[in-house]
Amino acid sequence: MTETTQKFQHSINRTRNTARRLISANFDAGDAFLTLTFARNVEDLALANSLFKSFIRSLRITISARGYDPEKFKYFAVIEFQKRGAVHYHVLLRVPYLDIEDYQALWPYGWFKINRIQHVRNVGLYVSKYMRKDISDPRLRGKRSYQCSRNLIRPVVITDKDFVRPVLSNAKRSASLVYKSSFDNQHTGKVHYRLLRRDK
């Protein structure tokens, strides 16, 4: 593997990990999971993103008009390409209930499918899997592979062992394990990854 390839792979892994952490810190099983598809073959990413942002603005206006605090509204969208080349979106939404007709009015560009993510403990891993095949797509080179609302909680990554140990020890008493894995890192050696969710 060349140095350029290694750097590119490292960038892909970093993006995927950032996405997974953002999702895990902001969304739960039970939040809405929406797939948005274009009826016509929209391959232009700039155009697709513009239409998606229009949808998000309209959604925010709709829920605000119904008394829902727009500051509580959150979204995280993964960009994916269909076999025909068209852009589509997988979107996590922290949003109050809306009728099917509302979504039809807000997304007049094609089709949508909405459901709740039930019985999924690690929502971050579940949604970030959609990034695996397309994140290295040349059409996304130099562009963002996901979009999200500005009000998401931004997780802090701590790598200092002396700081991590007491935090982890305390967290084990007040949080439950969601996901764990171990892997080798060429710079730091063995890495033990743990995702904990604070018990309510």
C-alpha positions, 0 to 999 in steps of 0.5 A: 500500500502506497503512502498516498493510499494509506493517507486516503484510507486514514482520512476515510476511517477518520470521517467514518469514526467522526460520523459514528461518534456524532450520531451516537452522541445525538440520536437514539433508537426511536428517532426517525430514519428517513430515506430520500430518493429522486424521481429523476436521475439527479447525479449533480451533487451540488443540485441534490444538496441544494434540494436537500437543504431546501427540504431541511429548511421547509421541515424546520419551518413546518415543525416550528409552526406547530409549536415544536422548538426548532432548536431541538430539531436535529438531523444527520444525513449520509449521502449515497449513490444509487446504481443508476448514479442518482444521489439519495440520502439516509437521514436521522431525524430528531423531530416530532411526529409528522403525517406521511402527507407532510413529508410528501409535501416537503419532498416533491422531488421523488420518493421517501421512506420513513421508519423508526430505528427500533431495537438498535442499540448502536445507532451510530454504527447502524447509520454509518454503515451506509458510508462504507461503500460510497465514502471513497467514491470519486464523486465525493472526493474533496466534498463532504460525505455527510451533512448535519445540523449545527446544533449537534453535540460534538464529542471530545476525543481523549487519548491521554491514558492517565486521564482516560483510566479514571474517567472510564472507571467512573463511567462504568458505574454510571453507563452501559456498554454499547459497543467495543472493539480492539484493533492495531494502530501503527502509531499507537499500538493496540487500541481498545475502543469502548462506546458507553451510554450514560444511563438515564 
